[in-house]
Amino acid sequence: MTGARAAAGGAVLCVDVGSTFTKALLVDLAEARIVARADRPTFGTGDVMDAIDGCRADLAATDPRAEQAEVLACSSAGGALWIAVVGNEELVTAEAGRRVALSSGGRVTAVVALAGREHAAVVAQLAGLTRPARDRSEVDVVLLTGGTDGGNAEALLAGARALVDAGWTGPTVVSGNVEAYDEVARVLAGRPHVLADNVVPRIGVLAPDGARSAIREAFLRHVIGGKGLSRGSEFAALVRGATPDVVLTGVELLAHGLDEQHPGAGDVAVVDVGGATTDVYSVLTVDPELSEAGGLAREVVAPTSANRTVEADLGMRWSARGVLEAVGDAASPGLREAVARLTAAPGSVPADDAAYDVDEELARIAATTAVRRHAGRSRVVLAPDGRVVERTGVDLREVALLVGSGGVLRHGRPGAADRVLGSLVTTGDPEGWQLPERARVVVDDDYRLMAVGLLAGPHPEVAHRLAAGLGSKVAP
């Protein structure tokens, strides 16, 4: 029925059900154009479907097609998907699993490495993470990794046994040596688990797609289907994935395009400065020499094209104190006073130039700190085999497009993007940070990356045209 609605009306309703507000865009499919926008408090009535229906009614007042349009939704309501990664070596399979978990829209609560540790110690650590504390566990899903295909099978089996002995009964996504899967399945029998493709199928290769898809399904079942966000079942049927996962899909399409006839913008980075977190997304062209065999020796874990990091200590309101900590003694008394006010009243919005100045300073510090953590530094070391370059983080120096997102940029004063993000584009950072050197800065001021990600599957050409429109924008 929803498909018939979309075909008849020629419009689709793209909705992000956030933890505070639900945002909706009505997209004209024929023109690949956002024709109207609306937002409502997500939990105004306690049922998120009321927020979606309210947005639909507001949009229908502008364009009657909204009343019958198909809904494509993503959500971060009900909290993030908390993921524990269990692997053999922290610098190899566990690190690979951590990257996959982040790119899937989850937050990594712990990385548990098995190598060199007694079974009892691992079990104790897992039990401390997975047993309910107060009203919930610290973990929603476990990502179990270990071993290349055809390699060591014991690491994956040891991880599965440790989970059972720790009493873990939640969902487990297994993404390790596929030749051990039959025995792993026997160990995990009676517990919910999914056997995904190996995240490290061979030395030097990181293959995240299978695990990322499985984690997405766990999100839909556990967070969307299991946390009572709506009284009925309609909401769970509408949601296509976690908002960060959907946005990353949109960034991938913006960067890579669809094919030669529908090209992308090239390497892209996105900085989303929110009230509680600052998220950084990057989609890059990977150096073939690093993505093939030997890459692990050079980069510890082979680089991936799509990456996401979440800085939960950097935000404009709830996490503003973390911004102060990032600058330490350099924070002015005025900024400290403003942060105290904002954390006490996180719903406040700027009403004069002084308040806008504070918001822009907080956003600049949060964005700079988050992008540096994402990008890391380039440093020179001497490896045993003679290699001399080791990088940490994601090298953003060749990024062609830097996209800013968040209310401080969407609703800020003219020139806010340059003042907040301008210092991130620099040639030859003296401290070695791998920051963009020639990127053009734009702002996703109509929240279209969410819509691009939602439309990428059912309407790829529409999604591409929306993405191209963002890539051609000029920063306000």
C-alpha positions as CSV (number, residue, x, y, z in Angstrom):
1,M,0.0,0.0,0.0
2,T,2.8,2.4,0.8
3,G,4.4,1.8,-2.6
4,A,1.1,2.6,-4.3
5,R,0.8,5.8,-2.3
6,A,4.2,7.0,-3.5
7,A,3.5,6.1,-7.1
8,A,0.1,7.9,-7.1
9,G,1.3,11.0,-5.3
10,G,4.8,11.3,-6.9
11,A,6.1,12.3,-3.5
12,V,7.8,10.5,-0.5
13,L,8.0,11.6,3.1
14,C,11.5,11.2,4.5
15,V,11.5,11.2,8.3
16,D,14.2,11.2,11.0
17,V,12.8,10.3,14.4
18,G,15.3,11.9,16.7
19,S,15.7,11.7,20.5
20,T,14.3,15.2,20.8
21,F,12.7,16.3,17.6
22,T,11.2,14.4,14.6
23,K,12.2,16.0,11.3
24,A,10.3,15.4,8.0
25,L,11.0,16.3,4.4
26,L,8.5,15.9,1.6
27,V,10.4,15.0,-1.6
28,D,9.0,15.4,-5.1
29,L,10.2,12.3,-7.0
30,A,9.8,13.7,-10.5
31,E,11.8,16.9,-9.7
32,A,14.1,15.4,-7.1
33,R,13.3,18.4,-4.9
34,I,12.5,19.0,-1.3
35,V,9.2,20.8,-1.4
36,A,8.4,21.2,2.3
37,R,9.8,20.6,5.8
38,A,8.3,20.1,9.2
39,D,9.3,19.1,12.7
40,R,7.6,18.0,15.9
41,P,8.8,17.0,19.4
42,T,9.4,13.3,19.3
43,F,7.8,12.4,22.6
44,G,5.2,15.1,22.9
45,T,2.5,12.5,23.5
46,G,4.7,9.5,24.4
47,D,4.1,7.8,21.1
48,V,6.5,8.6,18.2
49,M,3.9,7.8,15.6
50,D,2.0,10.9,16.8
51,A,5.1,13.0,15.9
52,I,5.2,11.5,12.5
53,D,1.5,12.0,11.9
54,G,1.8,15.5,13.1
55,C,4.6,16.3,10.7
56,R,2.5,14.7,7.9
57,A,-0.4,17.0,8.8
58,D,1.8,20.1,8.8
59,L,3.3,19.2,5.4
60,A,-0.1,18.4,3.9
61,A,-1.2,21.9,4.7
62,T,1.5,23.0,2.3
63,D,1.3,20.2,-0.2
64,P,-1.7,17.8,-0.1
65,R,0.4,14.9,-1.5
66,A,1.9,14.5,2.0
67,E,-1.3,13.0,3.3
68,Q,-0.9,9.9,1.1
69,A,2.9,9.8,0.6
70,E,4.9,6.8,1.5
71,V,7.0,7.2,4.6
72,L,10.7,6.2,4.7
73,A,12.0,6.7,8.2
74,C,15.2,6.4,10.2
75,S,15.5,6.8,14.0
76,S,17.8,7.5,16.9
77,A,14.9,7.7,19.4
78,G,15.1,5.3,22.3
79,G,18.9,5.8,22.6
80,A,21.8,4.6,20.5
81,L,22.6,0.9,19.8
82,W,25.3,0.1,22.3
83,I,27.8,-2.4,20.9
84,A,30.6,-4.4,22.6
85,V,33.2,-5.8,20.2
86,V,34.9,-9.0,21.2
87,G,38.0,-10.1,19.2
88,N,41.3,-11.8,19.5
89,E,43.9,-9.0,19.1
90,E,42.9,-5.5,20.0
91,L,44.9,-4.0,17.2
92,V,43.6,-6.3,14.5
93,T,40.2,-8.0,14.6
94,A,38.9,-6.1,17.6
95,E,39.9,-2.8,16.0
96,A,38.3,-3.9,12.7
97,G,35.1,-4.7,14.6
98,R,35.1,-1.4,16.4
99,R,35.3,0.4,13.0
100,V,32.4,-1.6,11.6
101,A,30.3,-1.0,14.7
102,L,30.8,2.8,14.5
103,S,30.0,2.8,10.8
104,S,26.8,0.9,11.5
105,G,25.3,3.7,13.6
106,G,26.1,2.2,16.9
107,R,28.2,3.4,19.8
108,V,31.0,1.1,21.0
109,T,30.8,0.7,24.8
110,A,33.8,-1.7,25.0
111,V,36.4,-3.5,23.0
112,V,37.3,-6.9,24.6
113,A,40.5,-8.5,23.4
114,L,41.2,-12.2,24.1
115,A,44.8,-12.7,23.2
116,G,47.1,-13.4,26.2
117,R,44.3,-13.4,28.8
118,E,42.9,-16.1,31.0
119,H,39.4,-17.3,30.1
120,A,38.1,-16.3,33.6
121,A,39.3,-12.7,33.2
122,V,37.5,-12.3,29.9
123,V,34.3,-13.8,31.3
124,A,34.4,-11.5,34.2
125,Q,34.8,-8.4,32.0
126,L,32.0,-9.5,29.7
127,A,29.7,-10.3,32.7
128,G,30.3,-6.8,34.0
129,L,29.3,-5.3,30.7
130,T,26.3,-7.4,29.8
131,R,24.5,-7.9,33.1
132,P,21.7,-5.4,33.5
133,A,22.8,-2.4,35.6
134,R,19.8,-0.6,37.1
135,D,17.2,-0.6,34.3
136,R,19.3,-1.7,31.4
137,S,22.5,-3.5,30.2
138,E,25.4,-1.5,29.0
139,V,25.3,-3.6,25.8
140,D,22.5,-4.1,23.2
141,V,24.5,-6.3,20.8
142,V,27.9,-8.1,20.8
143,L,30.0,-8.1,17.6
144,L,32.2,-11.2,17.8
145,T,35.2,-11.2,15.5
146,G,38.4,-13.3,15.2
147,G,40.6,-15.1,12.7
148,T,40.9,-14.8,8.9
149,D,38.9,-17.3,6.8
150,G,40.7,-20.6,6.9
151,G,43.0,-19.4,9.7
152,N,42.9,-19.7,13.5
153,A,39.5,-21.0,14.6
154,E,40.1,-21.1,18.3
155,A,39.9,-17.3,18.8
156,L,36.3,-17.1,17.5
157,L,35.3,-20.2,19.5
158,A,37.0,-18.8,22.7
159,G,35.0,-15.6,22.3
160,A,31.7,-17.5,21.9
161,R,32.4,-19.7,24.9
162,A,33.2,-16.6,27.0
163,L,30.0,-15.0,26.1
164,V,28.0,-18.1,27.1
165,D,29.9,-18.4,30.4
166,A,29.3,-14.7,31.1
167,G,25.6,-15.3,30.8
168,W,25.1,-13.1,27.7
169,T,21.6,-13.9,26.2
170,G,21.3,-10.9,23.9
171,P,21.9,-10.8,20.2
172,T,25.4,-11.6,18.8
173,V,26.6,-10.8,15.3
174,V,29.4,-13.2,14.4
175,S,31.9,-11.9,11.9
176,G,35.1,-14.0,12.0
177,N,36.6,-17.1,10.5
178,V,33.7,-18.6,8.5
179,E,35.2,-22.1,8.7
180,A,34.5,-22.0,12.4
181,Y,30.9,-21.1,12.1
182,D,29.3,-24.5,12.5
183,E,31.0,-25.0,15.8
184,V,30.3,-21.4,16.9
185,A,26.7,-21.9,16.1
186,R,26.6,-25.0,18.3
187,V,28.2,-23.0,21.2
188,L,25.6,-20.2,20.8
189,A,22.6,-22.5,20.2
190,G,19.5,-21.2,21.9
191,R,20.8,-17.6,21.9
192,P,20.0,-15.1,19.2
193,H,22.9,-14.8,16.8
194,V,23.6,-14.0,13.1
195,L,26.5,-15.4,11.1
196,A,27.8,-12.6,8.9
197,D,30.7,-12.5,6.4
198,N,34.1,-12.2,8.0
199,V,35.1,-8.6,8.8
200,V,38.8,-9.5,8.1
201,P,38.5,-12.3,5.5
202,R,42.3,-12.2,4.8
203,I,45.3,-10.4,6.0
204,G,45.2,-6.7,5.0
205,V,41.5,-6.6,4.0
206,L,38.6,-5.1,5.9
207,A,35.2,-6.1,4.6
208,P,32.5,-4.4,6.7
209,D,29.4,-4.7,4.7
210,G,28.1,-8.1,6.0
211,A,28.6,-7.2,9.7
212,R,27.2,-3.7,9.1
213,S,24.0,-5.1,7.6
214,A,23.6,-7.6,10.4
215,I,24.1,-4.9,13.1
216,R,21.4,-2.8,11.2
217,E,19.0,-5.7,11.5
218,A,19.8,-6.0,15.2
219,F,19.1,-2.3,15.7
220,L,15.7,-2.6,14.0
221,R,14.7,-5.6,16.2
222,H,16.2,-4.5,19.5
223,V,16.0,-0.7,19.6
224,I,13.1,0.0,17.3
225,G,11.1,-3.2,17.9
226,G,11.8,-3.7,21.5
227,K,11.8,-0.4,23.4
228,G,8.1,0.5,23.3
229,L,8.5,3.7,21.3
230,S,5.0,3.3,19.8
231,R,1.8,1.5,20.9
232,G,1.4,-0.2,17.6
233,S,3.6,-2.0,15.0
234,E,3.5,0.6,12.3
235,F,6.5,2.5,13.4
236,A,8.8,-0.6,13.4
237,A,7.6,-1.3,9.8
238,L,8.5,2.2,8.7
239,V,12.1,2.4,10.0
240,R,14.8,1.5,7.5
241,G,17.8,1.9,9.9
242,A,19.6,4.0,12.6
243,T,19.9,7.6,11.6
244,P,23.7,7.6,11.6
245,D,23.8,4.5,9.4
246,V,21.3,6.1,7.0
247,V,23.3,9.4,6.9
248,L,26.5,7.5,6.2
249,T,24.7,5.8,3.2
250,G,23.8,9.3,2.0
251,V,27.4,10.5,2.4
252,E,28.6,7.4,0.4
253,L,26.3,8.3,-2.5
254,L,27.3,11.9,-2.3
255,A,31.0,10.9,-2.6
256,H,30.9,8.0,-5.0
257,G,27.7,8.7,-7.1
258,L,25.9,5.8,-8.8
259,D,28.0,5.1,-11.8
260,E,30.0,6.9,-14.6
261,Q,26.8,8.6,-15.8
262,H,25.9,9.6,-12.3
263,P,29.3,10.6,-10.7
264,G,29.9,11.7,-7.1
265,A,31.6,14.7,-5.6
266,G,34.9,12.8,-4.7
267,D,36.2,12.4,-1.2
268,V,33.8,13.9,1.3
269,A,33.8,14.6,5.1
270,V,30.8,15.6,7.1
271,V,30.9,17.3,10.6
272,D,27.5,17.2,12.4
273,V,27.7,19.3,15.6
274,G,24.7,18.4,17.8
275,G,23.5,19.1,21.3
276,A,24.9,15.9,22.8
277,T,27.5,14.6,20.3
278,T,29.6,15.7,17.4
279,D,29.7,13.1,14.7
280,V,32.2,13.0,11.8
281,Y,31.6,11.0,8.7
282,S,34.1,10.5,5.9
283,V,34.0,8.6,2.6
284,L,37.3,8.4,0.8
285,T,38.9,6.7,-2.2
286,V,41.1,4.0,-0.6
287,D,44.7,3.6,-1.7
288,P,44.8,0.1,-3.4
289,E,48.2,-0.5,-1.8
290,L,46.7,-0.2,1.6
291,S,43.5,-2.2,0.9
292,E,45.2,-5.2,-0.4
293,A,47.5,-7.7,1.4
294,G,50.1,-6.0,3.5
295,G,47.8,-3.2,4.5
296,L,47.5,-4.5,8.0
297,A,51.3,-4.3,8.5
298,R,51.3,-0.7,7.4
299,E,48.1,0.6,9.1
300,V,47.4,-2.1,11.7
301,V,43.9,-2.5,10.2
302,A,43.3,-1.9,6.5
303,P,41.5,1.4,5.8
304,T,37.9,1.5,4.7
305,S,36.2,3.8,2.4
306,A,33.3,4.8,4.7
307,N,34.1,5.8,8.3
308,R,32.2,7.4,11.2
309,T,33.2,8.5,14.7
310,V,31.0,9.7,17.5
311,E,32.4,12.1,20.1
312,A,29.9,11.8,23.0
313,D,31.8,14.4,25.1
314,L,31.5,17.2,22.6
315,G,28.2,18.9,22.1
316,M,26.5,22.3,22.1
317,R,24.3,21.7,25.2
318,W,24.2,18.4,27.1
319,S,27.9,17.8,26.4
320,A,29.1,21.4,26.4
321,R,31.3,20.8,29.5
322,G,33.4,18.4,27.4
323,V,34.1,21.2,25.0
324,L,35.5,23.2,27.9
325,E,37.7,20.2,28.8
326,A,39.0,20.1,25.2
327,V,40.5,23.6,25.5
328,G,41.4,23.4,29.2
329,D,42.9,26.5,30.6
330,A,42.5,28.4,27.3
331,A,38.7,28.7,27.9
332,S,37.7,32.2,28.9
333,P,35.7,32.9,32.0
334,G,32.9,34.1,29.8
335,L,32.7,30.8,28.0
336,R,32.7,28.9,31.2
337,E,29.8,31.0,32.5
338,A,27.9,30.5,29.3
339,V,28.5,26.7,29.4
340,A,27.1,26.5,32.9
341,R,23.9,28.3,31.7
342,L,23.5,26.2,28.6
343,T,23.9,22.8,30.4
344,A,21.3,23.9,32.9
345,A,18.9,24.9,30.1
346,P,19.8,22.7,27.1
347,G,16.7,23.8,25.2
348,S,17.8,27.4,24.9
349,V,18.4,29.0,21.5
350,P,20.4,32.1,20.8
351,A,18.5,35.4,20.8
352,D,21.3,38.0,20.3
353,D,24.8,38.4,18.9
354,A,26.4,37.5,22.2
355,A,24.6,34.2,22.4
356,Y,25.4,33.5,18.7
357,D,29.1,34.2,19.4
358,V,29.1,31.6,22.2
359,D,27.4,29.0,20.1
360,E,29.9,29.5,17.3
361,E,32.8,29.3,19.6
362,L,31.5,26.0,21.1
363,A,30.8,24.7,17.6
364,R,34.3,25.6,16.4
365,I,36.0,23.9,19.3
366,A,33.7,20.8,19.1
367,A,34.2,20.5,15.3
368,T,38.0,21.0,15.4
369,T,38.5,18.5,18.2
370,A,36.2,15.9,16.7
371,V,37.7,16.2,13.2
372,R,41.2,15.9,14.7
373,R,40.3,12.8,16.6
374,H,38.7,11.3,13.4
375,A,41.7,12.3,11.1
376,G,44.6,11.6,13.4
377,R,48.2,12.5,12.6
378,S,50.7,11.4,10.1
379,R,53.9,10.4,11.9
380,V,57.2,8.8,10.9
381,V,58.2,5.5,12.5
382,L,60.6,2.7,11.6
383,A,58.9,-0.7,11.2
384,P,60.7,-4.0,11.4
385,D,60.3,-4.6,7.6
386,G,61.6,-1.1,6.8
387,R,58.4,0.8,6.3
388,V,58.6,4.2,7.7
389,V,55.1,5.8,7.6
390,E,52.4,4.9,10.1
391,R,49.2,6.8,10.2
392,T,46.6,7.0,12.9
393,G,43.0,8.0,12.1
394,V,41.5,8.7,8.7
395,D,43.6,10.8,6.3
396,L,41.4,13.7,5.2
397,R,44.0,15.7,3.3
398,E,42.5,14.9,-0.1
399,V,38.9,15.6,0.8
400,A,37.2,17.7,-1.9
401,L,34.0,18.6,0.0
402,L,33.6,19.4,3.7
403,V,29.9,19.4,4.7
404,G,28.7,21.1,7.9
405,S,25.6,20.0,9.7
406,G,23.7,20.8,12.9
407,G,21.5,23.6,14.1
408,V,24.3,26.0,14.8
409,L,25.0,26.0,11.1
410,R,21.5,25.6,9.7
411,H,20.0,28.3,11.8
412,G,23.1,30.5,12.4
413,R,24.1,33.9,11.2
414,P,25.5,34.5,7.7
415,G,29.1,33.4,7.6
416,A,28.8,30.9,10.5
417,A,30.1,28.0,8.3
418,D,33.3,29.8,7.6
419,R,33.8,30.9,11.2
420,V,33.1,27.4,12.6
421,L,34.7,25.2,9.9
422,G,37.1,27.5,8.0
423,S,40.1,26.6,10.2
424,L,39.7,22.9,9.4
425,V,40.8,23.5,5.8
426,T,44.5,24.1,6.1
427,T,47.6,23.3,3.9
428,G,50.3,21.4,5.8
429,D,49.0,21.4,9.4
430,P,52.1,22.2,11.6
431,E,51.0,19.6,14.2
432,G,50.7,16.9,11.7
433,W,46.9,16.6,11.8
434,Q,45.6,15.0,8.6
435,L,43.0,17.8,7.9
436,P,41.5,18.7,4.5
437,E,43.9,20.8,2.5
438,R,41.7,22.0,-0.4
439,A,38.1,21.2,0.5
440,R,35.2,23.4,-0.4
441,V,32.8,24.0,2.6
442,V,29.0,23.7,2.3
443,V,26.2,23.3,4.8
444,D,23.5,20.7,4.7
445,D,21.0,23.4,5.7
446,D,17.9,21.4,4.7
447,Y,18.9,18.1,6.2
448,R,19.0,16.4,2.9
449,L,21.7,13.8,3.6
450,M,19.1,12.0,5.7
451,A,16.8,12.0,2.7
452,V,19.5,10.9,0.4
453,G,20.3,7.9,2.6
454,L,16.7,6.8,2.8
455,L,16.1,7.2,-0.9
456,A,19.3,5.5,-2.0
457,G,17.7,2.1,-2.1
458,P,14.2,2.6,-3.5
459,H,14.9,5.7,-5.6
460,P,18.6,5.9,-6.3
461,E,18.5,8.4,-9.2
462,V,16.3,10.8,-7.1
463,A,18.8,10.4,-4.2
464,H,21.7,11.1,-6.6
465,R,20.1,14.3,-7.8
466,L,19.5,15.5,-4.3
467,A,23.1,14.7,-3.3
468,A,24.4,16.6,-6.4
469,G,22.4,19.6,-5.3
470,L,24.1,19.6,-1.9
471,G,27.5,19.2,-3.6
472,S,26.9,22.3,-5.8
473,K,25.8,24.5,-2.9
474,V,27.7,27.6,-1.7
475,A,28.2,27.9,2.0
476,P,26.0,30.6,3.5
